[in-house]
Structures are given as C-alpha cells and as structure tokens.
Amino acid sequence: MLIQSIKSNSFLLLFLAGFLTFGSCKNSNNQQDEQTQQNSLTPPPPATTGNNTDALPVFNIKNASGNVINIKDAFKGKKVLVNLWATWCPPCRAEMPSLQTLYNTTDSSKVAFVFLSMDDDFGKAIQFMKDKKYTMPLYYPAQELPALFNVEGIPTTFIFDANGKIIHQQTGMGDYTGPEIKQLLQ
C-alpha cells in the first residue's frame, strides 16, 4: 500500500512539473470559460495569408480603441513580437509580467509588440490589462485567424524579423527577461 501511494504521488508530481515546465492552454480558437459570453458580431472575413506560412501574415487586428490595422503593413520594417494569449489561460497570465518587462526595456522604434487576445469577449481582455496595470499594446482579431496563428496551445509567441520572417516561435509559458530574447529583438 505504501508503494502504491508513493507511485501515485510520484505521478502527480511529474504531471505538475510537466505542466509548469511546458504549460499551455488548449486553444480551440474561440474556447471560452463558462462565464465568458460570445460576441454578437457577425463572423469576420477570412484572412489573406498567401502560401508563405513562416512569414508575418497579411492580417487585420483591432486595438483597444477599436481601430483596425493590418499587422503586416502597420509594422513594416520592424521586428514584431506577437503573443497569442487569453485571460482564461493560467500560463498566459503567468508569463505576462516577464513580457511587460521585455516591452518596457525594448526600443519601440525597432520592435512592435502585438498582444493578441484569444478571448471571445475583448472587453474582458481590456479590463484584465487595466486591472494588472499592463501597458503592452492589446489587439483582437478583426478577421479569421490566419493559418500561422491558428495554434493548438496558448500562450504562443512568435518573433518576426524586420522582413517578416519568423526567427523565434514558442508554445507554452516562457520567461522573456533572458538575454536570448533581448538579443533577437536588437
């Protein structure tokens, strides 16, 4: 009985260690918790992505003020960090402080940040950012996600070079205060 208890506890510890190390939430692209309400907007038009799946897509996003921009055109010539996240995702929330630190210490004339909320209710994401006093630029898809951003798990972070090519991709919670990421953004 003691051996069975030890095996059971070992399994639990391994599971928790795996979650903390590789923590991500399943992204069913419109997943919602029981309290999140669906937007009553009409479905957005499909994204135009072309055939290049390792490049920053032509994709419309909406900021917290309601302005719609095209991610590829708006940030042309800059490196772009895109973080897909949601308020219902614990690993997403856990990595936010390190992302805020990275945002605060990065030259905004060379790097654009896009924190793309996967929440069904964009207002909930806006309120979360205000409550936590995060100043990172918050966006919401203004159309269907392009194939590149239709990921299985969040948080997922992409870094694109100034020509729009992917130079880094990470699925799962990360620490963005290390020198490797800072070097990619220089």
PEMO-V547264 format. One line per field, one symbol per residue. burial: 1 if it has 16 or more other C-alpha atoms within 10 Angstrom, else 0. Layout:
burial: ???
//
This chain:
burial: 000000000000000000000011101010110000000000000010100000111011111000001011001011111111111111110011001101100000001111111111110111001000010101111111110010101111111111011100001111011000000010
//
